[in-house]
Amino acid sequence: MTSNVVSPRKKSEGDGRQLSPEQAAAAAMVAEAKARGLELTGPNGLLKLFTKNVLETALNEEMTDHLGHEKNQAEPGRESTNVRNGSRGKTVISDAAGEVRIDVPRDREGTFEPQIVKKRQRRLTEVDEIVLSLYAKGMTTGEISAHFAEIYGASVSKETISRITDKVVAEMTEWSSRPLDRVYAAVFIDAIMVKVRDGQVANRPVYAAIGVTVEGRKDVLGLWAGTGGEGARFWLSVLVDLKNRGVADVFFVVCDGLKGLPDTVEAVWPQAIVQTCIIHLIRNTFRLTSRTDADAIKRDIRPIYTAVNAVAAAAALDDLEEKWGSKYRAMIRLWRNAWNEFIPFLDYDIEIRKVICSTNAIESLNARYRRAVRARGHFPSEQAALKCLYLVTRSLDPTGTGRARWTIRWKPVLNAFAITFGDRWPAAETY
């Protein structure tokens, strides 16, 4: 497709507006496409021809730089005898134009290494990013292949898509073993269940941890695949892994009240305070009570978790037992059993209470994980499950606005932490 040379500034026909060189070039191509009866999109549309022209022009410029002269303009007496040697056809896949047939220039000595479309490259970079994004949203390789065929008219096999997603395995391994900060203000931990086909489909726990640094930055520390149900024994191996990667001290470990977890945390970080999630405790309370009593119980448990200190909370729990103990013994036992892990946050400022009283920080992450897991149904292997969850992690907060809001929210909290844990707070030069 050819077009006339466009001047640096060109007036738009009819209204006298000044067009930029880019707008003038686009206008000329659109006008030519209309004259030739071409559609803007479609298998032989303007967009595909434009992509072909841009790629071929860039490749020819690269060849000129490589040889040091334009076509048929080699200087006499030069040392190199290398010249252009025709071209070879190649089909590449673009997310915008689908399959595009291009001519890649060749040189006689075979030393030309194109950069915009490298040798053996069949997909433009953005195609890989789309595949990874769709995989992170829970689509299977077959569904992604069908999506490309339907939307872009491009043939991308399931095997190709698997190879694209497998590229992140090395990246995921490096991410999972990266060094971590020495001190974290809080670490939120939880596990979700995913279905993995290992002979037969079964639930497998995947353990996740989010750390909040002393600068207020939130960081997903890792993902670990376990076996059976969620257990304190496996959490021990997770926490040891975090310690081996550099985490020497944690002020608070916030969890959902798993039995045996406080002893596990103490074995790794003796000074860490284990705080059970108040939201989980309240939610489990209503699972043990009748819906008809829900409003009254909601009013009666509120004085417990809003108490000024642990003594006032204990008195509120006694009042709850006196009123409801005979009818809901299991509810009272639930609070009594969780008491030692429930009361720690009551000893701290209101700023600290707000952020350590629940696992909401990791629950929002788990919600993203569950959406991807539900879309897939089950995974063929443990690695496939971890790969999907890692890609979800990698795609979190692409604009950075969430991180900014989080840091602003944590600034007053960190001031309270720095005062409360002054003897353990790292010196400024260490973070």
C-alpha positions in Angstrom: 0.0 0.0 0.0 1.5 3.3 -1.0 0.8 6.9 -0.2 2.1 10.4 -1.1 4.7 12.0 1.0 3.2 14.0 3.8 4.4 17.4 4.8 5.3 18.1 8.4 2.0 20.1 8.8 -1.0 19.6 6.5 -4.3 21.4 6.5 -7.4 19.3 6.8 -9.6 19.6 3.8 -12.7 21.8 4.4 -12.0 23.4 7.8 -8.4 24.5 7.5 -7.3 22.7 10.7 -3.6 21.9 11.1 -2.9 18.1 11.3 0.1 16.7 13.0 2.4 14.4 10.8 0.9 11.4 12.5 -2.7 12.6 11.9 -1.9 13.5 8.3 -0.4 10.1 7.6 -3.4 8.4 9.1 -5.8 10.6 7.2 -3.9 9.8 3.9 -4.1 6.0 4.6 -7.8 6.1 5.5 -8.5 8.1 2.3 -6.6 5.6 0.2 -8.4 2.7 1.9 -11.7 4.2 1.1 -10.7 4.8 -2.5 -9.7 1.1 -2.8 -12.8 -0.1 -1.1 -11.1 -1.4 2.0 -12.7 -1.9 5.4 -10.9 -0.4 8.4 -10.9 -3.8 10.2 -11.3 -7.4 9.1 -9.1 -10.0 7.5 -7.9 -7.7 4.7 -8.7 -4.4 6.3 -6.8 -1.2 6.8 -5.6 -2.1 10.3 -3.9 -5.2 9.1 -2.3 -3.5 6.1 -1.2 -0.7 8.3 0.4 -3.1 10.8 2.1 -4.9 7.9 3.5 -1.6 6.5 4.8 -0.4 9.9 6.5 -3.7 10.6 8.1 -4.0 7.2 9.2 -0.3 7.2 10.8 -0.8 10.7 12.6 -4.0 9.5 13.9 -2.3 6.4 15.3 0.6 8.6 17.0 -2.0 10.8 18.5 -3.6 7.8 19.8 -0.2 6.6 21.4 0.4 10.0 22.9 -3.1 9.8 24.4 -2.6 6.4 25.2 1.1 6.6 23.5 2.1 3.4 20.1 2.3 1.7 19.1 -0.3 -0.9 21.3 -0.1 -4.0 23.2 2.8 -2.6 26.4 1.1 -1.3 29.5 3.2 -1.5 32.2 2.0 -3.9 35.3 0.7 -2.4 33.8 -0.1 1.0 35.3 -3.0 3.0 32.1 -5.1 3.6 30.5 -7.0 0.7 27.3 -7.7 2.6 24.2 -6.5 0.8 20.4 -7.1 0.8 19.4 -10.5 -0.4 15.7 -10.4 -0.9 13.2 -11.2 1.8 11.3 -14.2 3.3 7.7 -14.4 4.2 6.6 -14.7 7.8 3.2 -14.7 9.6 3.0 -13.0 13.0 0.1 -12.6 15.4 -1.0 -9.2 16.7 -3.6 -8.6 19.3 -5.1 -5.8 17.3 -4.9 -7.1 13.7 -4.8 -10.9 14.1 -2.5 -12.8 11.7 -0.4 -10.5 9.6 1.8 -11.7 6.7 5.1 -9.7 6.5 8.2 -9.8 4.4 11.4 -9.9 6.5 14.5 -8.6 4.6 17.6 -10.8 4.4 21.3 -10.1 3.9 23.7 -12.1 1.9 25.9 -13.1 4.9 23.0 -13.9 7.1 24.3 -11.7 10.0 21.1 -9.5 10.2 19.3 -9.9 13.6 16.0 -8.1 13.4 14.7 -6.6 16.7 11.1 -5.5 16.2 10.2 -9.0 15.1 13.0 -11.3 16.1 14.0 -14.5 14.4 11.6 -17.4 15.2 9.2 -14.9 16.9 5.6 -15.6 15.8 3.7 -13.4 18.3 4.1 -9.7 19.0 4.8 -9.0 22.7 1.3 -7.8 23.6 -0.2 -11.2 22.6 1.8 -12.8 25.4 0.5 -10.2 27.9 -3.1 -10.8 26.8 -2.7 -14.6 27.2 -1.2 -14.2 30.7 -4.0 -11.8 31.6 -6.7 -14.1 30.4 -5.1 -17.1 32.2 -4.9 -15.0 35.4 -8.7 -14.5 35.2 -9.2 -18.2 35.2 -9.7 -19.0 31.5 -8.4 -22.4 30.3 -5.9 -22.8 27.5 -8.7 -24.0 25.2 -10.9 -21.0 26.1 -8.1 -18.6 25.4 -7.4 -20.3 22.0 -11.1 -19.9 21.1 -11.1 -16.3 22.3 -8.2 -15.4 19.9 -10.0 -17.2 17.0 -13.3 -15.4 17.7 -12.0 -11.9 18.4 -8.8 -11.6 16.4 -9.2 -14.3 13.8 -5.9 -15.7 14.8 -5.0 -19.3 15.3 -3.2 -19.8 18.6 -3.0 -23.4 19.7 -3.5 -24.6 23.3 0.1 -25.9 23.3 1.3 -22.4 22.3 -0.7 -20.8 25.1 0.7 -23.4 27.6 4.2 -22.4 26.5 3.4 -18.7 27.0 2.1 -19.3 30.5 5.0 -21.7 31.3 7.4 -18.7 30.8 6.3 -17.3 34.2 7.3 -20.5 36.1 11.0 -19.4 36.4 9.8 -15.9 37.3 7.4 -17.4 39.9 10.3 -19.5 41.4 12.5 -16.4 41.7 9.7 -14.4 43.2 9.0 -17.2 45.8 12.6 -17.2 47.0 13.4 -13.5 46.9 14.9 -11.9 50.0 12.4 -10.1 52.3 12.6 -7.3 54.8 14.0 -7.9 58.2 11.1 -6.5 60.2 7.4 -6.4 59.4 4.8 -4.4 61.3 2.1 -7.1 60.6 1.8 -10.3 58.6 -1.7 -11.5 57.6 -2.0 -15.2 56.8 -4.8 -17.4 55.4 -5.3 -20.4 53.1 -7.8 -21.1 50.3 -8.8 -24.4 48.8 -8.3 -25.2 45.2 -9.3 -28.4 43.3 -6.3 -30.3 41.8 -6.6 -33.4 39.7 -4.0 -35.8 41.0 -5.4 -39.1 40.0 -8.7 -37.8 41.2 -9.9 -34.3 41.9 -9.4 -33.3 45.5 -9.2 -30.1 47.5 -5.7 -28.8 48.2 -4.9 -25.8 50.4 -2.8 -23.0 49.1 -1.3 -20.8 51.8 -0.8 -17.1 51.3 0.8 -14.4 53.4 0.8 -10.6 53.1 3.3 -8.5 55.0 3.2 -4.8 55.8 6.6 -3.2 56.0 7.7 -0.5 58.5 7.3 1.9 55.6 3.6 1.0 55.2 4.1 -1.0 52.0 1.9 -4.0 51.4 3.6 -7.0 49.9 2.4 -10.6 49.0 5.2 -12.6 50.6 4.5 -15.9 48.9 2.3 -18.8 47.9 2.7 -22.3 49.2 0.8 -25.5 48.1 -0.1 -27.9 50.9 -1.8 -31.3 51.2 -5.0 -32.3 53.0 -6.6 -29.5 55.1 -5.2 -26.3 56.4 -3.0 -27.2 59.4 -0.7 -25.5 61.9 2.1 -28.0 61.0 2.3 -26.8 57.4 2.1 -23.2 58.6 5.3 -23.9 60.6 7.1 -24.7 57.3 5.7 -21.5 55.7 6.8 -19.3 58.6 10.3 -21.0 58.7 10.6 -20.3 55.0 9.8 -16.6 55.6 12.4 -16.5 58.4 15.0 -18.1 56.1 14.3 -15.4 53.6 15.2 -12.7 56.1 12.2 -12.0 58.2 13.7 -11.8 61.7 10.8 -10.1 63.6 7.1 -9.5 63.2 5.0 -7.4 65.6 1.6 -8.9 64.8 0.5 -12.1 63.0 -3.2 -11.8 62.1 -5.0 -15.1 61.4 -8.4 -16.7 61.4 -8.0 -18.6 64.7 -6.6 -21.9 63.5 -6.0 -24.3 66.4 -2.3 -24.6 67.3 -1.2 -21.6 65.3 -0.1 -19.4 68.3 2.4 -22.1 69.3 3.6 -22.3 65.7 4.2 -18.5 65.5 5.9 -18.4 68.9 8.4 -21.1 67.7 9.5 -19.0 64.8 9.1 -15.4 66.1 8.9 -15.5 70.0 8.0 -11.9 70.4 5.2 -11.8 67.8 1.6 -11.3 69.0 -1.0 -13.6 67.4 -4.3 -11.8 66.8 -7.3 -13.7 65.8 -9.6 -12.1 63.2 -12.6 -10.5 64.9 -14.7 -10.7 61.8 -14.2 -14.5 61.7 -15.2 -14.7 65.3 -18.3 -12.7 64.8 -19.2 -14.6 61.7 -18.8 -17.9 63.5 -21.0 -16.6 66.3 -24.0 -16.2 64.0 -23.4 -19.7 62.6 -24.1 -21.1 66.0 -27.2 -19.0 66.8 -30.7 -18.7 65.5 -31.6 -16.0 62.9 -34.4 -14.9 65.1 -32.0 -13.9 67.9 -29.4 -12.3 65.5 -30.2 -8.7 66.2 -30.2 -9.1 70.0 -26.9 -11.1 69.9 -25.4 -8.5 67.6 -26.1 -5.8 70.2 -24.8 -8.0 73.1 -21.5 -9.0 71.6 -20.6 -5.4 70.5 -19.5 -4.4 74.0 -16.9 -7.2 73.9 -14.9 -6.2 70.9 -15.3 -2.4 71.5 -14.3 -2.6 75.1 -11.7 -0.1 76.4 -9.5 -2.9 77.7 -9.4 -6.7 78.3 -11.0 -6.4 81.8 -14.1 -4.6 80.4 -14.3 -7.1 77.5 -14.2 -10.0 80.0 -17.1 -8.4 82.0 -19.1 -8.0 78.7 -18.5 -11.7 77.9 -19.8 -12.6 81.4 -22.9 -10.6 80.7 -23.3 -12.4 77.4 -23.0 -15.8 79.0 -25.5 -14.9 81.7 -28.1 -13.9 79.1 -27.5 -16.5 76.4 -25.3 -19.2 78.0 -28.2 -21.6 78.6 -29.5 -21.4 75.1 -26.2 -21.1 73.1 -23.5 -22.9 75.0 -21.5 -23.4 71.8 -21.3 -19.7 71.2 -19.9 -19.0 74.6 -17.4 -21.8 74.3 -16.3 -20.3 70.9 -15.5 -17.0 72.6 -13.8 -18.6 75.6 -11.6 -20.8 73.4 -10.5 -17.8 71.3 -10.1 -15.4 74.2 -6.3 -15.4 74.5 -5.9 -14.7 70.8 -8.9 -12.2 70.8 -7.8 -9.8 73.5 -4.3 -8.6 72.4 -5.5 -5.8 70.2 -7.4 -4.3 73.1 -4.1 -3.2 74.7 -3.3 -0.8 71.8 -4.2 2.6 70.4 -7.3 2.9 68.3 -5.1 3.3 65.1 -3.5 -0.1 65.7 -6.8 -1.7 66.6 -8.4 -0.8 63.3 -5.8 -2.6 61.2 -5.1 -5.7 63.2 -8.6 -6.7 64.3 -9.3 -8.5 61.1 -7.8 -10.4 58.1 -9.6 -8.1 55.6 -6.2 -7.3 54.0 -5.8 -10.9 52.9 -9.5 -11.6 52.5 -9.6 -9.2 49.6 -6.7 -11.0 48.0 -8.4 -14.3 48.5 -11.5 -13.0 46.8 -9.5 -12.4 43.7 -7.9 -15.8 43.9 -11.3 -17.5 44.4 -12.7 -15.8 41.3 -9.9 -17.2 39.2 -10.2 -20.7 40.8 -14.0 -20.8 40.3 -13.6 -19.9 36.6 -11.2 -22.8 36.1 -13.1 -25.4 38.2 -10.0 -27.5 38.8 -6.4 -27.6 37.8 -4.4 -30.5 36.2 -1.5 -30.1 38.6 -0.3 -28.2 41.6 2.0 -26.1 39.5 -0.9 -25.0 37.2 -2.8 -23.9 40.3 0.2 -21.9 41.7 0.9 -20.4 38.2 -2.7 -19.1 38.0 -2.6 -17.6 41.5 0.8 -16.1 40.9 -0.5 -14.4 37.7 -3.4 -13.0 39.7 -0.9 -11.7 42.2 1.2 -10.2 39.4 -1.8 -8.4 38.0 -3.0 -6.7 41.2 -3.3 -2.9 41.3 -1.9 -2.2 37.9 -2.2 1.6 38.3 -0.7 1.8 41.8 -3.7 3.7 43.3 -4.5 0.9 45.7 -0.9 0.9 47.1 -1.1 4.7 47.5 -4.3 4.5 49.5 -3.0 1.7 51.6 0.2 3.6 52.5 -1.8 6.7 53.4 -4.1 4.7 55.6 -1.1 3.1 57.4 0.9 6.3 58.1 -0.8 7.1 61.5 -0.7 3.4 62.4 3.0 3.2 61.8 3.5 6.2 64.1 1.7 4.3 66.8 3.8 1.2 66.1 7.0 3.1 66.3 6.1 4.3 69.8 4.7 1.1 71.1 7.5 -1.1 69.7 10.3 1.4 70.0 12.8 -1.1 71.3 12.2 -3.4 68.3 11.7 -0.7 65.6 14.5 -0.8 63.1 16.8 2.2 62.7 16.2 4.4 59.7 19.3 3.3 57.9 18.2 -0.3 57.9 15.0 0.2 55.9 
